[in-house]
Amino acid sequence: MCTVSFVSSRGQYLITSNRDEHVSRPLALKPQEETIGSVKVLFPKDPKAGGTWFALNENGSVGVLLNGGFVNHSPTGNYARSRGLVLLDVIASENPFDLLQEMELLQIEPFTLVLFTTKLLEFRWDGHQKYFRPLDKTKNHIWSSATLYKDEVIEQRRKLFRKFIDGNSRISAHEVVDFHSNNHDDFENGFIIDRNSGLKTFSVTQAILNRSDNDIVMRHFDLLNDNFFEVPFSPTQLTM
């Protein structure tokens, strides 16, 4: 929930996320399918709050959460519910974009949501106002959590991403995971962090959406236990 990239390459959309947490937080459960309301959803579950930072549904929508809106904020500790449960509400909707427009977010901690349906959307909630930013799904994008990285560090990470993209015209899913699994000689601000404060990168999760045969695969790399899970997911309808 702290680094997310979107890559369009080789007839695929690749959505990849690093989850950075304090070592005191329990590990997420491996990705499993659940029916929420009337919609089938696949996601790794946070056992503490029951939510998630990465989810996809049977209609081919993918949502990935980052902590914070535009700037680092001071948590009040008095929120109505977790952001991970808000993500599940959105991705379990028949129309995730419409729900984002309608849902009440007061007393929800600031967050950024990367939402891919038939379109690509960056959504930010700063604790007071909603911000919608449509993006070009034929291009490549990267996000870093405002709560963990200063502006200059976020820009440096963008430069590393652009260098990776520019150096490879046919990027594979495995190469994106390798990029996300590299600390780039910086355990404080690299893509794999291990800070003295106890913050570590717990996992890398990826959705592979194939435009030719309309299927999705979720891959989840548990870095702390060196476990790997790959879960195919056949959506009922997928228009990319």
Backbone bond lengths (Angstrom), bond angles and torsions (degrees), N, CA, C in turn:
res aa  C-N    CA-C-N  psi(-1)  N-CA   C-N-CA  omega(-1)  CA-C   N-CA-C  phi
1 M - - - 1.447 - - 1.525 111.90 -
2 C 1.326 115.80 14.92 1.458 118.30 -175.19 1.522 113.36 -122.73
3 T 1.328 117.69 -17.20 1.462 122.37 172.42 1.525 107.63 -140.67
4 V 1.320 117.04 130.65 1.465 121.23 179.24 1.519 108.03 -136.25
5 S 1.336 115.90 138.08 1.458 119.90 172.55 1.524 110.21 -129.14
6 F 1.328 114.70 150.94 1.459 122.63 174.51 1.517 106.73 -124.95
7 V 1.334 116.38 121.97 1.455 121.66 -177.28 1.525 109.02 -127.12
8 S 1.325 116.23 129.78 1.458 122.63 174.66 1.522 107.83 -106.59
9 S 1.342 116.75 112.01 1.468 119.71 -173.79 1.516 111.52 -159.15
10 R 1.317 116.33 139.87 1.467 122.72 170.52 1.528 112.59 55.85
11 G 1.329 116.14 40.88 1.459 120.07 179.20 1.507 114.17 72.73
12 Q 1.333 117.05 17.08 1.459 121.63 -179.36 1.520 110.57 -131.52
13 Y 1.338 115.01 153.66 1.448 121.79 163.87 1.523 107.12 -106.65
14 L 1.317 116.68 129.43 1.458 122.44 -177.46 1.521 108.58 -118.16
15 I 1.318 116.70 116.32 1.458 122.32 179.20 1.523 107.46 -114.78
16 T 1.326 117.02 119.60 1.459 121.88 -169.57 1.523 109.54 -131.87
17 S 1.337 115.77 139.00 1.461 120.14 -175.19 1.521 111.22 -139.11
18 N 1.341 115.58 137.97 1.468 122.09 170.81 1.521 109.14 -100.35
19 R 1.327 115.92 133.83 1.470 120.39 176.83 1.520 108.93 -104.16
20 D 1.319 116.44 114.16 1.460 122.88 177.42 1.525 108.63 -107.08
21 E 1.329 116.36 126.91 1.463 121.15 -178.32 1.520 109.82 -143.35
22 H 1.322 115.42 166.57 1.459 120.03 173.11 1.524 108.72 -75.86
23 V 1.325 116.24 145.60 1.470 120.55 -175.16 1.526 112.36 -62.71
24 S 1.321 117.85 -15.18 1.464 120.60 178.71 1.528 112.20 -77.26
25 R 1.321 117.39 -14.71 1.463 120.95 -177.70 1.528 109.59 -82.95
26 P 1.322 118.10 139.92 1.465 119.94 -179.34 1.522 112.16 -68.46
27 L 1.331 116.51 152.16 1.458 121.14 176.94 1.515 110.78 -67.52
28 A 1.323 115.83 149.33 1.456 120.41 176.65 1.522 110.56 -71.00
29 L 1.323 115.76 152.69 1.462 121.25 173.56 1.522 108.70 -74.67
30 K 1.318 116.82 152.01 1.465 120.31 -178.95 1.525 110.46 -61.75
31 P 1.334 117.69 153.17 1.467 120.68 -177.35 1.525 112.12 -57.19
32 Q 1.315 115.34 129.66 1.453 121.79 176.97 1.519 109.56 -140.74
33 E 1.313 114.76 155.41 1.462 120.93 179.80 1.528 110.05 -88.23
34 E 1.327 116.05 134.30 1.457 122.40 174.02 1.520 108.63 -132.70
35 T 1.304 116.82 151.73 1.456 121.49 172.27 1.520 107.73 -99.28
36 I 1.322 115.79 118.51 1.456 121.93 -179.61 1.519 106.86 -113.95
37 G 1.322 115.93 114.16 1.461 119.47 -170.51 1.512 108.10 68.26
38 S 1.323 116.56 -113.48 1.465 120.37 178.18 1.524 112.01 -117.54
39 V 1.345 117.06 9.59 1.464 121.13 -173.50 1.528 110.45 -114.35
40 K 1.326 116.18 133.34 1.463 121.01 175.32 1.531 109.36 -80.11
41 V 1.333 115.16 130.89 1.463 121.71 -176.46 1.529 108.79 -130.59
42 L 1.317 116.28 137.72 1.468 122.39 176.98 1.520 108.24 -113.66
43 F 1.347 116.90 128.00 1.457 119.72 -178.32 1.530 111.23 -165.76
44 P 1.344 117.70 152.44 1.456 121.71 168.16 1.531 108.24 -81.02
45 K 1.328 117.72 128.72 1.468 120.66 -172.41 1.523 111.66 -96.72
46 D 1.330 114.90 135.89 1.454 121.64 171.49 1.531 107.98 -80.12
47 P 1.349 118.71 113.32 1.463 119.86 -175.38 1.524 113.77 -68.53
48 K 1.330 117.27 -16.65 1.466 120.32 -178.19 1.521 111.21 -74.32
49 A 1.331 117.19 -48.41 1.464 120.65 -175.81 1.529 112.99 -112.48
50 G 1.355 116.75 -13.09 1.453 120.43 179.23 1.513 114.36 86.38
51 G 1.328 116.75 -0.66 1.457 120.18 -179.90 1.509 112.07 -96.43
52 T 1.325 115.60 -156.62 1.462 120.25 -179.05 1.519 109.02 -158.04
53 W 1.311 116.05 170.16 1.466 122.08 173.96 1.523 111.07 -113.24
54 F 1.363 117.57 -6.60 1.462 121.34 -174.06 1.518 108.08 -148.67
55 A 1.331 116.58 119.70 1.461 119.10 -177.16 1.522 110.39 -149.34
56 L 1.334 115.26 150.61 1.463 120.88 173.32 1.518 108.85 -137.37
57 N 1.321 115.59 153.95 1.454 118.55 -177.33 1.523 112.62 -120.31
58 E 1.319 115.89 173.89 1.458 121.95 -173.95 1.520 112.83 -68.34
59 N 1.324 117.65 -12.50 1.464 120.96 177.76 1.522 112.00 -91.51
60 G 1.343 116.09 3.15 1.461 120.00 177.06 1.518 114.80 90.10
61 S 1.334 117.80 9.78 1.462 121.20 178.03 1.525 110.06 -86.50
62 V 1.333 116.35 143.28 1.453 122.62 178.20 1.519 108.59 -127.76
63 G 1.331 117.01 134.18 1.456 121.65 176.91 1.521 110.14 -128.82
64 V 1.342 116.08 133.82 1.468 120.91 179.29 1.531 108.32 -131.69
65 L 1.312 115.09 132.93 1.456 122.88 -172.97 1.521 111.46 -103.21
66 L 1.336 116.20 141.63 1.458 122.77 168.66 1.519 108.08 -124.74
67 N 1.322 116.91 144.10 1.454 121.03 177.27 1.520 110.15 -72.65
68 G 1.323 116.73 137.46 1.452 122.01 175.71 1.510 112.77 90.89
69 G 1.350 114.56 155.42 1.452 120.80 176.53 1.514 110.44 -95.77
70 F 1.320 116.18 -97.41 1.465 121.03 -178.78 1.531 112.46 -100.81
71 V 1.332 116.83 -29.55 1.462 120.88 -175.28 1.524 109.16 -134.52
72 N 1.327 114.88 164.38 1.457 120.13 174.13 1.531 108.61 -69.35
73 H 1.319 116.81 130.26 1.454 121.03 -177.21 1.529 109.63 -118.16
74 S 1.302 115.89 164.53 1.471 121.67 176.40 1.522 108.07 -98.15
75 P 1.343 118.35 111.71 1.471 120.32 -179.15 1.525 110.97 -60.21
76 T 1.325 115.13 140.52 1.459 119.65 177.60 1.521 111.72 -87.79
77 G 1.344 116.26 -21.52 1.460 119.91 -178.23 1.505 113.43 76.21
78 N 1.322 116.76 5.70 1.464 120.61 -177.27 1.521 109.47 -126.15
79 Y 1.355 115.44 66.83 1.453 120.98 -177.18 1.528 110.69 -107.67
80 A 1.330 115.14 151.66 1.468 120.57 -175.42 1.524 111.93 -67.86
81 R 1.322 117.30 -38.14 1.462 121.76 178.44 1.518 108.94 -162.71
82 S 1.332 116.73 170.15 1.463 120.25 -175.79 1.525 110.89 -78.66
83 R 1.321 114.73 154.03 1.466 120.93 177.83 1.523 110.76 -65.70
84 G 1.341 117.15 -31.69 1.458 120.61 178.22 1.514 113.13 -64.26
85 L 1.334 117.64 -31.11 1.462 120.88 175.09 1.525 110.88 -75.76
86 V 1.332 116.59 -33.27 1.464 120.08 175.17 1.526 109.93 -61.91
87 L 1.337 116.22 -42.60 1.471 119.66 177.63 1.523 111.00 -59.23
88 L 1.325 117.55 -42.46 1.471 119.78 179.01 1.522 110.95 -64.02
89 D 1.331 117.86 -38.27 1.466 120.22 175.80 1.522 110.50 -58.32
90 V 1.332 115.88 -44.54 1.461 120.79 -176.97 1.525 110.72 -66.43
91 I 1.327 117.18 -49.64 1.464 120.73 -173.25 1.526 111.58 -74.48
92 A 1.335 117.46 -19.68 1.464 120.65 177.65 1.526 111.83 -88.45
93 S 1.324 116.35 3.24 1.457 120.80 177.91 1.527 110.46 -86.11
94 E 1.314 116.16 148.84 1.462 120.42 174.60 1.527 110.74 -66.34
95 N 1.337 116.76 -27.04 1.461 122.24 179.55 1.527 108.91 -134.23
96 P 1.356 117.11 82.39 1.467 120.67 -175.48 1.525 113.74 -55.76
97 F 1.338 117.62 -40.88 1.455 120.48 -178.54 1.525 110.65 -63.76
98 D 1.315 116.66 -44.29 1.470 119.99 179.80 1.524 110.67 -63.12
99 L 1.326 117.13 -40.19 1.464 119.94 -179.99 1.522 110.88 -64.04
100 L 1.337 117.45 -40.57 1.462 120.12 177.54 1.523 111.24 -58.21
101 Q 1.317 116.17 -38.80 1.461 119.91 179.91 1.523 111.48 -67.59
102 E 1.328 116.28 -34.19 1.458 120.43 -172.16 1.525 113.68 -92.02
103 M 1.323 118.47 -30.34 1.463 120.14 -167.74 1.528 112.60 -70.59
104 E 1.329 114.88 146.36 1.455 122.62 178.87 1.526 109.22 -85.44
105 L 1.339 117.27 125.42 1.460 121.15 -175.96 1.529 113.78 -116.01
106 L 1.318 117.63 3.50 1.454 118.55 175.89 1.533 109.17 -58.64
107 Q 1.306 116.32 141.07 1.471 124.33 -175.68 1.525 112.17 69.48
108 I 1.344 116.51 22.24 1.461 122.09 169.50 1.527 107.69 -111.84
109 E 1.343 116.78 134.64 1.455 121.22 -178.20 1.533 110.27 -63.74
110 P 1.335 118.71 144.39 1.467 121.27 -179.33 1.534 112.90 -54.60
111 F 1.336 115.09 143.04 1.466 120.56 -179.72 1.515 109.91 -155.55
112 T 1.326 114.17 164.98 1.467 123.13 172.12 1.519 107.37 -119.56
113 L 1.316 117.45 137.17 1.459 122.18 179.33 1.523 109.59 -125.78
114 V 1.328 115.69 124.51 1.464 121.72 171.36 1.524 106.37 -95.11
115 L 1.315 116.96 116.51 1.466 122.00 -175.50 1.520 109.91 -120.51
116 F 1.334 115.32 123.76 1.459 120.89 176.88 1.513 109.25 -117.43
117 T 1.337 116.17 118.25 1.465 121.64 173.53 1.532 105.25 -119.32
118 T 1.300 118.15 -116.13 1.471 119.54 166.98 1.522 109.31 -82.06
119 K 1.323 115.64 -14.17 1.461 122.83 178.20 1.524 109.07 -126.74
120 L 1.328 115.47 168.89 1.465 121.93 177.78 1.522 108.33 -110.54
121 L 1.349 115.43 128.84 1.455 121.04 -176.42 1.520 110.47 -132.47
122 E 1.338 115.71 136.00 1.461 121.86 167.31 1.522 107.09 -102.69
123 F 1.336 116.03 121.92 1.458 121.47 179.52 1.529 108.80 -118.55
124 R 1.325 116.63 133.34 1.466 120.44 177.40 1.531 110.03 -127.94
125 W 1.315 114.46 138.65 1.462 122.61 173.13 1.526 107.13 -120.41
126 D 1.328 116.98 118.06 1.464 120.34 -175.86 1.527 113.18 -97.51
127 G 1.333 116.16 9.54 1.460 121.19 -178.04 1.514 112.94 98.79
128 H 1.354 115.91 -12.84 1.463 120.83 -178.89 1.519 112.55 -133.66
129 Q 1.333 116.29 -32.87 1.457 120.31 -171.96 1.524 110.44 -142.51
130 K 1.348 115.61 150.53 1.456 122.38 176.23 1.531 110.02 -95.07
131 Y 1.337 115.22 144.00 1.456 121.35 177.66 1.528 108.78 -131.11
132 F 1.338 116.65 125.01 1.457 122.83 179.95 1.528 108.87 -112.39
133 R 1.335 116.12 128.44 1.470 119.72 179.92 1.532 109.39 -133.79
134 P 1.336 118.37 101.04 1.470 120.63 176.02 1.529 110.05 -65.90
135 L 1.332 116.39 142.40 1.459 121.96 -178.85 1.519 110.41 -126.50
136 D 1.310 116.23 158.74 1.459 123.41 179.50 1.536 108.89 -80.17
137 K 1.335 116.32 115.91 1.467 119.38 -177.14 1.525 112.96 -78.30
138 T 1.317 117.76 -4.57 1.467 119.63 174.96 1.530 111.08 -88.47
139 K 1.334 116.65 -5.95 1.461 121.15 -179.81 1.526 110.44 -108.51
140 N 1.338 116.66 174.32 1.464 122.64 -176.41 1.525 109.81 -108.43
141 H 1.332 116.05 143.17 1.459 121.28 -173.26 1.530 110.09 -140.96
142 I 1.340 115.58 154.41 1.459 120.16 175.83 1.520 109.24 -142.28
143 W 1.339 115.91 147.10 1.457 123.03 178.19 1.528 109.15 -132.25
144 S 1.331 116.39 146.79 1.458 122.40 173.33 1.522 108.23 -130.29
145 S 1.316 116.71 142.76 1.459 121.30 -176.18 1.526 111.58 -63.73
146 A 1.322 115.77 131.16 1.465 120.89 178.62 1.520 111.86 -69.54
147 T 1.324 117.70 -18.12 1.464 120.15 -179.26 1.523 112.84 -82.26
148 L 1.325 117.69 -16.29 1.466 120.87 -176.81 1.517 114.31 -113.46
149 Y 1.322 116.92 -20.92 1.456 119.23 -171.89 1.528 111.20 -130.77
150 K 1.336 116.52 132.59 1.447 122.11 176.45 1.528 109.78 -72.84
151 D 1.333 115.68 163.39 1.465 120.73 -175.25 1.521 112.29 -56.36
152 E 1.332 117.62 -42.11 1.456 120.00 -178.32 1.528 111.45 -68.18
153 V 1.330 116.47 -32.07 1.466 120.32 177.11 1.531 109.93 -71.68
154 I 1.326 116.97 -40.68 1.460 121.02 177.63 1.530 110.21 -59.82
155 E 1.334 116.76 -40.37 1.454 120.25 178.64 1.521 111.19 -67.07
156 Q 1.329 117.42 -39.45 1.462 120.53 177.64 1.526 110.89 -63.57
157 R 1.313 117.17 -38.63 1.458 121.03 177.90 1.538 110.21 -66.21
158 R 1.329 117.17 -37.61 1.468 120.31 175.75 1.529 110.54 -60.95
159 K 1.320 116.02 -41.25 1.466 119.87 -179.77 1.525 110.99 -64.18
160 L 1.332 116.90 -40.71 1.468 120.26 176.49 1.519 110.83 -61.79
161 F 1.327 116.41 -40.40 1.456 121.23 179.47 1.516 110.78 -65.71
162 R 1.338 116.98 -45.44 1.465 120.33 179.37 1.527 111.25 -62.05
163 K 1.317 116.66 -39.08 1.463 120.39 177.65 1.523 110.65 -62.97
164 F 1.322 116.41 -41.82 1.464 121.53 177.56 1.529 110.65 -62.72
165 I 1.337 116.57 -44.99 1.464 121.31 -179.16 1.525 110.98 -66.56
166 D 1.327 116.49 -47.44 1.466 120.61 -176.11 1.523 112.18 -65.94
167 G 1.315 116.66 -24.30 1.461 119.51 -178.29 1.507 114.56 -87.72
168 N 1.351 116.89 4.23 1.457 119.66 -176.23 1.524 109.42 -151.80
169 S 1.308 117.48 110.39 1.464 121.08 -176.61 1.532 112.74 -82.52
170 R 1.321 117.96 -15.67 1.466 121.44 -179.99 1.532 108.87 -131.32
171 I 1.307 114.66 77.35 1.460 121.22 -173.49 1.525 110.44 -79.63
172 S 1.319 115.92 132.45 1.464 120.96 178.39 1.530 110.46 -96.17
173 A 1.332 115.08 163.64 1.467 120.39 177.49 1.519 110.97 -59.76
174 H 1.329 117.24 -39.75 1.463 120.78 -179.73 1.527 111.22 -64.51
175 E 1.317 116.80 -37.91 1.466 119.79 179.29 1.521 111.60 -66.51
176 V 1.325 117.09 -36.18 1.461 119.74 177.39 1.526 110.07 -65.69
177 V 1.319 117.10 -43.22 1.469 120.15 177.40 1.526 110.58 -61.77
178 D 1.323 116.99 -41.50 1.466 120.12 177.50 1.523 110.90 -60.27
179 F 1.329 116.32 -40.74 1.463 119.87 178.35 1.525 110.79 -62.65
180 H 1.328 116.28 -43.46 1.461 121.29 179.46 1.531 112.03 -69.94
181 S 1.318 117.55 -18.92 1.465 121.84 -176.22 1.520 112.68 -98.58
182 N 1.324 116.80 17.93 1.462 122.38 -176.65 1.526 108.73 -113.93
183 N 1.326 117.57 131.06 1.463 118.68 178.03 1.525 112.38 -81.87
184 H 1.335 116.82 -7.49 1.465 122.12 177.71 1.531 110.98 52.56
185 D 1.349 114.67 40.13 1.468 122.66 177.29 1.522 113.10 61.38
186 D 1.327 115.90 30.25 1.465 119.32 -179.10 1.528 109.10 -150.76
187 F 1.347 116.63 99.09 1.464 119.94 -178.30 1.532 112.08 -77.17
188 E 1.332 117.63 -9.91 1.459 120.64 177.01 1.523 111.25 -85.02
189 N 1.331 116.48 -42.33 1.459 120.47 -171.07 1.522 114.29 -131.10
190 G 1.342 117.74 4.57 1.455 120.55 176.55 1.522 110.39 -70.27
191 F 1.303 116.70 -174.53 1.464 119.63 -178.20 1.526 111.83 -79.69
192 I 1.309 116.95 -22.63 1.462 122.10 168.26 1.519 106.44 -111.47
193 I 1.331 117.33 113.55 1.450 120.03 -176.75 1.530 110.77 -107.21
194 D 1.320 114.86 153.05 1.463 122.55 175.38 1.526 106.48 -150.61
195 R 1.325 116.08 81.62 1.451 121.61 -172.40 1.528 111.71 -88.84
196 N 1.317 115.82 153.56 1.462 121.31 177.89 1.523 112.12 -61.86
197 S 1.320 116.62 -21.94 1.464 121.89 179.40 1.522 112.48 -71.57
198 G 1.342 116.92 -11.60 1.463 120.76 -177.58 1.508 113.90 102.78
199 L 1.334 117.10 -1.71 1.461 120.37 176.49 1.526 109.80 -77.99
200 K 1.333 115.79 129.94 1.461 121.47 179.73 1.527 109.07 -138.49
201 T 1.318 115.03 158.99 1.460 120.28 170.96 1.517 108.56 -83.27
202 F 1.324 116.43 115.40 1.460 121.99 -176.92 1.526 112.38 -82.20
203 S 1.341 116.36 -39.15 1.466 118.68 -170.32 1.516 110.97 -160.80
204 V 1.334 113.98 163.82 1.465 122.83 169.85 1.527 106.82 -124.51
205 T 1.320 116.39 128.28 1.465 121.43 -179.44 1.524 108.81 -123.42
206 Q 1.325 116.23 141.19 1.460 120.28 -175.58 1.526 110.92 -140.79
207 A 1.329 115.34 138.24 1.464 121.50 169.55 1.523 108.24 -109.23
208 I 1.332 115.77 129.90 1.465 122.22 177.70 1.524 107.15 -111.05
209 L 1.322 116.59 114.06 1.459 121.64 -179.10 1.526 108.44 -108.54
210 N 1.318 116.48 113.93 1.460 122.04 -178.85 1.520 109.80 -90.81
211 R 1.327 115.82 121.72 1.461 120.13 -177.32 1.528 112.22 -74.91
212 S 1.339 117.87 -24.81 1.463 120.47 -175.05 1.521 112.83 -78.33
213 D 1.342 117.06 -45.03 1.469 118.93 -176.11 1.523 112.88 -112.17
214 N 1.342 117.21 11.24 1.465 121.75 172.52 1.522 113.56 52.14
215 D 1.328 116.76 52.30 1.458 119.48 173.09 1.523 110.00 -132.84
216 I 1.331 114.85 162.54 1.458 121.36 -178.82 1.521 108.53 -128.16
217 V 1.324 115.63 142.23 1.458 121.99 172.23 1.524 107.53 -124.24
218 M 1.328 116.65 133.26 1.454 120.51 171.77 1.520 108.66 -104.35
219 R 1.331 115.59 129.47 1.463 121.84 177.63 1.522 107.74 -117.91
220 H 1.339 116.06 133.14 1.462 120.86 -176.25 1.520 108.99 -131.59
221 F 1.329 115.64 120.37 1.458 122.63 -179.05 1.526 108.72 -107.97
222 D 1.331 116.40 107.73 1.459 122.76 175.24 1.525 107.17 -82.24
223 L 1.327 117.35 100.99 1.458 121.06 -172.77 1.525 112.62 -73.69
224 L 1.327 117.76 -29.06 1.466 120.13 -176.57 1.524 111.97 -74.18
225 N 1.332 116.31 -33.89 1.467 120.27 179.94 1.517 112.95 -106.57
226 D 1.327 116.69 1.62 1.464 122.23 -179.71 1.524 111.15 56.69
227 N 1.333 116.17 46.63 1.458 122.35 177.74 1.527 110.07 -112.71
228 F 1.322 115.88 149.93 1.461 121.74 -179.79 1.514 109.37 -133.26
229 F 1.330 115.69 133.33 1.457 121.90 178.38 1.523 108.77 -128.07
230 E 1.335 116.24 135.81 1.459 121.54 175.47 1.519 108.00 -128.36
231 V 1.326 115.49 121.40 1.462 120.48 -173.72 1.523 109.29 -125.11
232 P 1.336 118.07 110.94 1.475 119.65 174.65 1.519 110.26 -72.59
233 F 1.313 115.79 147.62 1.455 120.54 -177.56 1.510 107.67 -142.78
234 S 1.306 117.47 115.83 1.461 121.89 -176.93 1.523 109.41 -98.90
235 P 1.322 117.55 104.74 1.470 120.32 -179.65 1.517 110.77 -69.68
236 T 1.347 115.11 154.44 1.457 119.81 177.71 1.512 111.90 -72.34
237 Q 1.331 115.44 -30.22 1.461 119.87 176.50 1.529 107.79 -151.01
238 L 1.302 115.32 138.97 1.459 119.42 -177.25 1.520 108.49 -147.61
239 T 1.316 116.00 111.91 1.451 121.27 178.68 1.512 108.15 -118.87
240 M 1.335 116.21 110.02 1.459 120.31 -176.05 1.521 110.56 -118.79
